[in-house]
Amino acid sequence: MDGGKRKRSVCATQEPEAQQKMVKDKNIKAIPEVVTLKKEIGLLSACTIIIGNIIGSGIFISPKGVLEHSGSVGLALVIWLSGGGIAALGSLCYAELGVTIPKSGGDYSYVTEIFGGLIGFLLLWSAVLIMYPTTLAVIALTFSNYILQPVFPNCIPPYVATRLLSTTCILFLTWVNCFSVRLATRIQDIFTVGKLLALGLIIVVGLVEIFKGDYDGLTPHVAFTFFKSPTVGGIALAFLQASFAFSGWNFLNYVTEEVVEPRRNLPRAIYISIPLVTIVYTFTNIAYFASMSPEELLASNAVAVTFGEKLLGMFSTIMPISVALSTFGGINGYLFTSSRLCFSGAREGHLPSLLAMIHFKSCTPIPALLVSCTASIFILCIGETHNLINYVSFINYLSYGVTIAGLLYYRWKKPNLYRPIKVNLLVPISYLVFWVLLLGFSLHSEPIVCGGGLVIMLTGVPVYFLGVHWKQKPKCIYDFIEWATYLGQRVFFVVFPQVDPIVAATTPTEWTDKSSTTSNASGTF
């Protein structure tokens, strides 16, 4: 995995002639045009990346699981509100990390910087193998199920049809992301508005029913009537189901280097997006419970479709189409951000160096996008939607907790490091207390599902020592890596990104550790 470093200078000399073009300005000397990640994500696009990644398929799948494990409508609503609060606590911690360690790659980059290569690699390993391919597969399957629902109104859509449509959707959006960052973010902007309109339709119809007086199921004495006795383990699993719907709140941190003025726009986008999503989710569930009994909701395989059939009459086909559009935008967002994780891992030497390269014209990480696409298609062909959610949510929460624990450790390790945002210590501590309780009870309730995720994560230990830590590999291995890297460059027209000389000349010095400036130690990242 580290063989690309030995050949990097050779690869750079083989870049296409387009990389040697000159940029001229009346007041600036001629500077070679650089191939680097472009800063094209403003505040609006940053908000739509967060909202678009959170609102995917979860709000249309998880209400059933949350209600089933919580045992009552009232407790289910409390869990949805609490899920938004927990996501807000986590996002505050990630805002501090994002502006303190200004690297793309999110949790992986922060943990690698704070704890070192092994822990960072294990997070990367679990994310590449489990979290993002599985989540993409779930969203793609939801997309195909809802888009095919009007075609097969009286039965479940055929297995082959759903897989073919899901694969086609992933392939198309992979092409879009390979073609242009700007086009990918525009699609994200448009479909984020579309999915908010879809949820807005559900909320409005639900509120109309409430104003008509149909809210008996929401009155306290009915809402907190339990149809089964709640258990601590069941509540933990309900939180895991809700957390799947909220997953994606940290995804802007994966593209920090492409955000315009990240120290200002990253925290602003978080502060705008998380409360908005929490409000939308809560009112969506209120609309569900106002129009459907717990028995109807638990019996439904597509909650939004059942909702539409019951209240929209001849216009009920609007609902599956709206959900399909919502999940389409979710797939685009996950592809956009998960590919940047592969890119960051390769740049740190934890994945093949080819994945750290970008197209010399479009400046998009094509090899990393293709890896994300291939892994997602493989998972969707072997997995079922509902069986994957607890599995993914457990690994997600495990990664969040390790990252936020790293924030506390970094405060102790580098107390004088400049932090544009510095959250109160009660925020990460509160999150970690909840994290320990949730994972402990979840592991007790679902030892096979949650334990399986831990086992897969730990299989990354031998891979790390053989692929990354072992430096003195046989020459034939290095020769093969170099040949494969060169071949990939020729096929995909990709090169290593460069540092923009204009940006490098104006890079702020505030990132230094103030305690080390007097001793001539840089302390920069």
N, C-alpha and C positions, 0 to 999 in steps of 0.2 A: 504493500500500500504506500510505502514511502519511496518507491523507486522513482517516481516522477521528479523528486527534488534533484536527483543527480543529473537529470537530463533537461532541467528547466531552461537553462541557457541555450541549449541546442534547439529546443522547441521554439524559443522566442525568435531565433534567427530564421526560422522557416515560416514566419507569419506572412500572410498575403500582402501584396504591394499596397493594397488599400490602407493598411495600417500606417504607411509611411507618408500619407498625405499631410499637407501643411495647413494649419489654421492661421489666417492672417487678420490682423486688426490694425487700424491706423495708429493706435496708441500702444500696441503690444507687439513685441518681436515675434517673428514666426516661430511657432511651437508645433512639434509633431502632434498630429491628431492621435488621441489615445483611445484605446479600447477598454472601457471600464463600465461598471454598473451606473446607469443614469439615474439622477435624482428627479423623478417625475411624479412622485406621490405627494400631493398636497394634503391639506387638512381634510377636504371633502373626501378624497380618495382614501385617506387613512381611516376615516370613520366608516366608509363603505366596506373596506377590507375587514375591519373588526365585526361590523354588523353582518356583513355578508357571510363571514365564516361562522359566526355564532348561529345565525338563523339559516339553517340548512334543512336537514330532515328531522332534527331532534324534536322540535315542537309538534311535529305531526306523528311522531312515533312514541316519544317518552311519556305523554300523559297517561297512557294505558299502564305502563310499568310503574309509574309513580303511584297511581291510585291503587294498583294491585298490591304493592308492598306496604303502602301506608295504612290501608284499611278503612279510610274515610275521606270524604270530599274536603272537609275542613283541614285535616292534617296534610292532605296533598297540597292545598293552597299555601299552607305555612311552609312546606318544603320548597315550593317554587320560589316564594319570596326569599327564603333563607339561601337558596342556591344562588340567587342574584347577589345577595349580600356577600356571600363567600367569594364569588367571582370578583366583586368590587374590591375586597381586601387583597386578593391575589394580584389584581391588576395594578393596585397602588404600589405594591412591592416591585412588580415588573417595570413600572414607570421609573422607579429609582434605578433599577439595574440597567434599564435601556439607555438612560442618559449618562450613567456612570461608566458603563462598558459599551461604547458606541459601535458595536459590531452586529452584522446580520447573523442570524442563526438562533436567536432566542435562548431558551433554556440551555441548549447545548453549549453555546459560546460562553455563557455566564459560568456554567458549572466547570467547563474546561479551564477558564481563566482563574477560577477560585480554588477548585479542588485538584486540578491537574488532569492529565490525559486519560487515565483509566476510568474515572467516574464519568467524565464527559463522553468517553467512547461508549460506555454502557447505556447512557441516555440516547446517544445517537443510534446505537444498535437496535434498541427497543423501538425507537421512533421509526426507523427505516423499515424494520421487519414487521412491526405490529401496528403502532398507533395510526400513522397517516395512511398507509395502504388500506387498512381495515376501515377507517372512517370514510375514506373516499369510496370504498366498495359499498358501505351502508348507504351513503347519500346517492350513489349512482343507481343502486337497486331500488331505492325509494322513488327516484325520478322515473325509472322505467315502469314500476308498478302503477304509479299514479297516471302516467301518460297513456298506459294501456287499459286503464280501468274503464273508460267509455267504450272501448272496443270489445271488452269482455265483461259486460255489466253483471252477469249472473254467475261468474266463476272467477277463480284466481287466474291471472294471466299465465300462460305457459312458461315453463322454466327457461326454455331455449330463447323464447322471444324477449324475456326480460334481460337475459345475459347479453344477447346481441345488441339490444338497444342501449344498455348500460355501457358496453364496450365502445359502441359508435360515439356516444356522447363524450366519453373520456378521451378517445382518440382525436375528436374534433377540437376539444378545448386544449388538448396538448399542442396541437398545431397552432392554435391561436396564440398560446403563450410562447411558443418558439418563434413566432413571426414578429411579435411586437409587444413590448411592455405596455405601451400606451393603449393599444387595442384591448389587451387583457384587462387593464384597469377601467377602461370605458365600459366594457361588458359588465364588470363588477359593479360599477356605478348604476348602470341601467337596471340590472336584475336585482340589486339591493332595493331600489325604489319599488320594483315589481313585487318583491316578496313582502315588503312592508304594506303594500296595497292589499295583497292577499290576506295577510293577517288582519289588516284594517277592516276588510269585508267581514271576516269572522266576528271581530269585536263589535262592529256596528249591528250586525244581525242579532248577536247575543244581547246587546243592550236594548234593542227593540223588544225582544222577548221579555227582558226584565221590566221594562216600562209598561208592558202589557199586564204585568203582575205574575208572570210565570217564573218565580224565583224561589219556590218552596224549598228546592234542594239546596239553596244557599243560606237559608236561615240557620242560626247557630245550633239549635237543638236537633235539626236534621243533618246539617253538614258534619257534625261531630258524632253522629251515630255510626258506630263501627260495625261493618259487616263481617269483620274478622278481628280477632284480638291483635293489637300491634305488638311487635317485639323490637328490641334494640337492633337486632340483626336485620329485620325487615325494613326498619327506618333507614339504616345505613344503605341498604340496597336501593331504596327509593331515592336517596340522595345521589347514588351513582347514576341512576336513570336520569335524574334532573341534570346532573353535571354533564351528561352527554349532550343534552340540548344546549348547555352553556359553553361547551368546549369550543375553543377558537378565540377566546377573549385575549389570549397572549400572542396572537399570530402577527400583529403588526411588528412585534419585536424581531420577527424573522427577516424583515426587510428594512431594518433600520437604515442601512447605507443607501437605500433608494428613496428615503423620505426627505422632503425639503425641510430644512431647519428642524431636525429631529428633536433637539432639546426643547423646542416650543411645541411642535405639532404632535409628537408622540404622546405626551401626557394629556394634552387637550383632547385628542381623539379618544383616549381611554375614558376621560371624565364625561364626555358626551355620550359615548356608545353604550357603556355598561348600564347606566340607569335607564336609558331608552329601551334597551332590550328587556330588562327586568320588568318594566312597566308593560310592555307589549305582551310578554309571556304571561304575566299575571292576569291581564284582562282577557287574553285568549282562552286561558283555562276557565276563567269565570264564565265566558261565553259557552264553552263546552258544557260545563256543569249546569248552566241555566237551561240548556235545551235538551240535554240527555241525562238519563238516570245513570247511576254507577253501573248497573247491569248492562245497559245499552253500550256504554263506553268500553267496558271490559270485553264485550262480545264482538266488538268491531276490530277488523284487521286494518282499516284505514279510517282513522277517527274523523279527519276532515271531510272525507267522502260521505260518511254516515251523517255528519252534521249537515252537509249540503243537501243530501237526499231528504232529510227530515224537514228542513226549513226553506230551501230555495226552490223546491218543486221542479218545474221545467227548466230552470236555470242551474240545476245542480251540477251540470257538466263544467261550469265555471270553476268549481272547487278543485277537481283533480288537475285541471290545466294550470291553475294558479300555483298549486303545490309543486307541480312539475317545473314551472318556471323558477320557483324559489330554490328548489334543489339544484337546478342547472347553474344558477349563480353560486351556490355553495360548492359545487364541484370545481368551478373555475377558481374560486378563492383558495381552496385547499391545494389545488395543483400549483398555483402561483407561489404559495408560501412554503409548501413541503419541498419543492424543488430547491428553494434557497437553503433549506437545511442540509441537503446533500451537497450543495455548493460550498457551504461553510465548513462541513466536515472534511471535504476533500482539500480545502485550502489549509486546514490545520494538519493535514497529513494523515487523517484517520480513514479516508476513503481514497480510491484510486484518483490520481491527479487529474485525469481526464474530466472528472466531474467538477473540477474547479475552473473549467474553461468556459468562455462565452463566445457567441458568434461574433465574427469580426465586424459585421455591419449592424445587425439588429441588437447586439449587446445583450442577448438573452442566454441563460445557461441551458443550452439544448441537451447536452448529455444528462444533466441532473433531472431535467423534465422527463426525459425518456425513461430513466430509472423509476421515477415516481409513477409514471403511466403504466409501465410493465408490471410493477409490484401490485398496483391496484387491480389491474385486470386479472392477475393470478388469484388474488384473494377473493374477488367477487365470483369467480368460477367455482370456488370450493366451499364458500361459507353461506350461512343463512342470516338474514338481517337481525332478528331479535336475539339470536344466540351470541352475537358479537358485541353487544352494547356494554354489558357489565365488564367484559374482558377488556375492552378499550378504555373504559372509564377508570378502572382500577390502575392501569398503567399510566394514564394521564395524571391522575392525582398523585401517584408515586413520584412522577417527574416534577410536578409543581412543588411538592413538599421539599424535595432535595434542593431545588433551585432557591426557594425562599429561605431554607436553612443556610444556604450559601450566602444570602444577603447578610444574615446576622454574623456569620463567620468573617465576612469581608469587612464589616464594620469594625470588628476586633482586630483583624489582621492589618488593615490600612485605615486607621481612624482619621488621619489628616488628609485623605484623598478628597479632592474637590468633588462634591455631589450637588449638581444643580437642583435635584429634588431629594429630600431626605424625610422619609415618612417616620411617624412616631413608632417607637419600638413595640408598642402594644399591637400594632397592625400585623407584623409578621408573627409575633408570638401567638396572637389569637388564631391566626390562620393555622399555625402548626399544631396547636392544641386540638382544633377541629380535625385536622389532617390525621393525627395519630389515632383518634377515636374512630374516625370513619374507616380507615384502612384496617384497623384491628378488628372491628366488628364485621366488616365486609369479608375479610379473610376467614373469619370464624363461620360466617353464614354460607359462603361459596368457596370452600377450600380448593376445589379442583380448578374452577375457572380462574380465581385470583392467583392461586399457587402456580398454575400453568404459565401465567404471565411473568411471574418472578423467575421461573426456571428458564424461560426463553431469554430473559434479560441477562441472566448469569452465564448463559452459553457464550456471551460476548467476551468473557474473561480470557479463555484460551485463544480466541480469535485476535484479541488485542495484543497478547504477548507474542503470538506468531506473526501477525501481519504488521504490527506497528512498533512494538518495543524491540523486537529482534532486528538489529541493524545489519548484522553480518550474514546476510543471506547469500546463497550460492549465486555466482555470476549469471548463470542461466536464467534465474528468476528475474533478476534485474533486466537482463536483455529482453525477456518476454514482455515485461511491463513497459519498457521503452518502445518496443515495436508496437504493442497494442495502443499505447498513447499516441504515437505518431500516426498510426492508421486511423484512429478516431479523429485526430485533427484534420486529416485529409478528407475523411468522409463527411464530417459535420461542419467544416470550415470554422473551427474554433481555435482560440488562442487564450493564453493567460491574461487576465485583466491587468491593466497597468494603473499606476497612480497618476492622476491628472496633475501636471506640474503647476497649473494655476491654483487648484485647490490646495495642493501640498504647500504652496508658498503662503497661503492664508489660513492654514490650520491653526485654530486657537491653542494657546499654551495652557489653558485652564485645566486640561486633563491630567496635569502632573500632580504627583503626590507632594504636597507642600512641605512635608517633613523632610523630603530628600533633595529639595532644590539647592539647599545650601551646601550639600556634599557632592554636587555635580552628578547625582544619579538622576536619570531622566524620569523614571516612574511612569512613562507613557505606555499606552497599550499598543 
